[in-house]
Amino acid sequence: MTTRQSYDWKNHRITYRKHPSKNAKSKEKFVLIGGWCSAAGYWTLNIPFFQELGEVIELDLVGHYPAEILDPKQKLTLQEFLEAQANAIWESAGEANITLIGHSTGGMAVLAIASLFPSRINQVVSIAPFVHGPIRGPLKLGVMGLRTNLGSIFDFGFRLGRSLPKALNFGFSFGVYDSKSFHENPEIKKFIEDYYPQFDNLNPRSILMILEMLDRADIRPIVFGNEVPTLIMRGEDDPVVPGEDIIEIERTTPNVKAVRFAECGHFVHLEKRELAEKVMLNFFMSKKIPSKRKN
């Protein structure tokens, strides 16, 4: 396994790991960016699929371990978030032959970055992307706590919740359609077991800063009219990101292929992995990326 490399940009330290391609014919680089509360190792089950198509770059989401926000006292804006994420992409992958893959907050980032830098991005896969605030539900309390200088309460609560037995299982259970079936899958069991030590290193204050930024964010004006070839995949039973938000993006973006997965929640790439990979492969083949896999 290749070593993890680090890149500093202004108030951010972002890391990445490169996984070599198994396809000598392809020059494509697949940059994978996880969602809110993701950490290193988030794409473990999906990386072998992308390696059949090109070089894979596993890139931190801004502020998510091993990434760091160096000064947590500085307010984070959507512009800074996108600039930091984009510069980390150029640092790790160059500025050509790039396919962006993102989930949730990462899905939001790849949509916006492709719109801002269309000449550098060949295509995009956005999985259950966050589109705009405000944050809904109990997490809104964390946002308000940070704004009223009570973020330490969220920090304590996050650390306490993370320390509970099988806390990560509960998090995935909330986001998937069929929790029982999901957790009985041997590959998922092994993935969560290996992933937990990375998840346990998340910095509560950093992810709260991202959450507060998301509460104010709206990428609709950025992505409107974007013509970079884009595949949007989402579950029909996603309890995290409202379907109507994503539909609005699908309708106002001219070069989008939208695929909805029945009986599927927020984690399409894990819940329906084989089907999701088939859909992605068909999308990539239509864009003439060489493949060693048979459809």
N, C-alpha and C positions, 0 to 999 in steps of 0.2 A: 504493500500500500504506500502511496506517495505521502510525503510529509505535508503538513498543513502550513500554508504560507500566510503572512500577515501584511495588511496594507493600511496605512494611516491616511485619513483625509480629514482635515480640520479637527472637529471634535469627536471623530469616530475612528475606531480601530476595527477593521473587518477582516476576517480570515477566509481562506478558501482551500480546497483540496482538489487536485486534478486526478482524474481517473482515465487511463489511456484508452484510446479507441481500439476496438477489435475489428474495425473495418478500414483496411488500408486505402480504400478508394475514396473515403469521405474526408473532406477538410472541415466539415461542420463541427462547431463547438456548441454543446448543450449546457446552458447555465441554469442550474436548479436553485430556486429560492423558496424557502418555506414560509409558513404563515406565523401569525402572532402566537407566541409561546412555543415556537419550534426551536430546536437546538441542533448541534452537530449530530449527524447520523439520521436525520429525519427522512432522508431519501434512500436509505439503505436498500429497501426492497425494490426500488425502481431503477437504481443505477445500472444493473446489468442489462436491462432493456435498452437504455440509451447508449450504452457502450457498443452495442451492435450497430449503431448508426453513426457514431462519431466520438470525439473526445468529450468527456463529461467534467464539468466544473461545479462542484458542490460549494455554493457560496452562502455565507451567513446572511440572514436578514438583519438589517441595521439594528443594533442594540440587543441582539440575541446571541447568547453564548455559542461560540467563543468570542463573538463580537462584543465591543464595549463602547459605551458612551463615556468619554473621558471626563467630562465635567457635567454631572447630572443637574447642576444648578442652571444650566442654559436651557431655555425653552426650545423645543424642537418644532420646526415648521414642516409642512408638506414639501416645500421647495428644497429645504436642506436634506430631508429624508431621501427624496428622489435623486438629488445631486450626489449624495454619498453612495447610494446604491448603484447609480449609473457609473460613477468613477471607479467603483470596485469591479464592475463588469469589464470596463476597458482595461483595467490593470490585470485582471485574471484571464481575459479571453481575447484581448486585442479589440479591433474595431471593424472586423469583417467576419463573414461566415458564422454568424451567431444566431442560435435559436434560444429564445428565452422561455423557461418553464417556471411558473409560479403558482403557489397555492394560497388562497385567502388573501392576507395582506401582501404576500409575495405575488399573488395573482394581480392585485391592484398595481403593484410596482412595475411588473413587466408590461402591463397594458399602457401605463403612462409613459414609461421610458421608451417603448417602441414608437409611441406617438411623437415624442419629443426628438427622437433620433432615428427617423425611418430609414435613412440611408445606411445605417450600421446594422440593422436587425433584419434577418431574412424572414423570420416568422415567429409567432408567439403561441404558446399554449397557456391559457389562464384557467385555473381550476377553482371553481367557487370563489370568484374574486370579490373582495370587499370593494364597494363602489363609493359610498359616501356616508358621512355621519348624519345624525348623532349616534353615539353608542347607545344601545338599548339594554334594558334589564338591569340586573344587579351590578354589572361592571361599571355602570354610570356612577356608582358611588365612589369607585376608585378614582375616576376622572375628577369628580367634584372634590375629593379629598386632596388630590395634588394641587388643584387650583386654590384651595383654602389652606395650603401648607399643612395638611394633615395626611400627607402621603405615607408617613411612617406607619399609620394604622393599616394601610393596604399592604405595606411591606411585611408587617408582622403576620397579617392574615394569610398572605401568600406563602410565607415560609411555613406557617402552621399547617396550612392545607397540603402543601407539598410533602410534609413529613408524615402525613397519614398513610397507613398501609394501602397500597394499590391506588394511590391518588391519581396516577397517570391513567390507570384503567377507567376511573370515573370520568376523567376529562374526555377520553375517546368515546365512552359510553354515551355521553350527552350528545356528541356530534354525529354518531352513526345511526343508521336506520334500524338495524337488528343487532343490538348489543350482544346478545347471547351467541349468535352465530359468528360475529366478529371475533369475540374473545376465545371461541373454541377453535379457531383456525390456528394450527401449529406454527405457521409462519408468523402470524401476528403475535402469538405468545412469545416467540423467540425475539422478534423485533422489539417488543415493549421491554422485555428483560434486558436486552443489550442497550436500549435507548435511554432507559431511566437514569443511569449515572450522568448522562449529558444533560438531560432535562433538569436534573437536580441542581445544576450549576447556574441556572437562569438567575439573572440579577433582578429582583422585584422592582427596583426603582426604574431600571432601564425599560422594562416591558410596560410599566405604568406610563412612562413618558411616551412610548409609542402609542399606547391606548388613548392618551389625551390628545395626541396629534391626530389620530384617526377620528376622534369625535368632531374635529373641526374640518376634516378633509373632504374633498369632493373632486373626483377625477373626471367627471363628465365633461367639463369645458376643455380638458386637456385631450381626451381621446375622441371627441366628436369629429367624425369625418376621417379618422385615421385609416390609411389604406394598406398597412402592413398585414399580410395574410395572418389571420388569427383564428385559433380554435378555442372556443369557450366550452368547458365541460362543467356541468353541475348536477347535483342530485335533486330529484323532484321533492325530496323530503328533508331538505337542508334546514336545520333549526337555527343556524348561525347567521347566514346571509340571506335576506329576503329575496325570493325569486324575482319579484317585480323590479328590484334594483338592477339585476343582471339583464333582464329582458330589455330594459331601457337602453343599456349599452349595446345589446345585440341589434336593436332596431336602428340605432343612429350611427353604427359603424359599418361602412360599406363592404368590407372584405372579411366578414366574420362567418365562420361555420359554427353553429351552435348545436351542441348535443346534450340532451338531458337523459339522465339515468334513472329509470324507475326503481323504486324501493332502495333508495340510496340517499345518504345524508351528506354531510359536509366533506368527508374524506374520500372523494371519488377514487383517487389514485391508490387507496388502500382497500376500500370496501369492494370495489369492482375492478381490481387491478388488471386482470387479464383482458377484460372487455375494454377498459380505458386504454390499455396499451395497443389493442387492435385498432381502436378509433384513431389514436395518435399516429400509428404507423400508416394508416390509410391517408391521413392528412399530410404526413411528410412525403409519402410516395407521390401524391398529387403535385407536390412542389419539387419533385425530381431530386430528392436526397437519396443517394445510393444506399441500398440496404442489403444485408446478408440474410435477413429473415424472410421467410415465405409468408405471405399474407393468407 
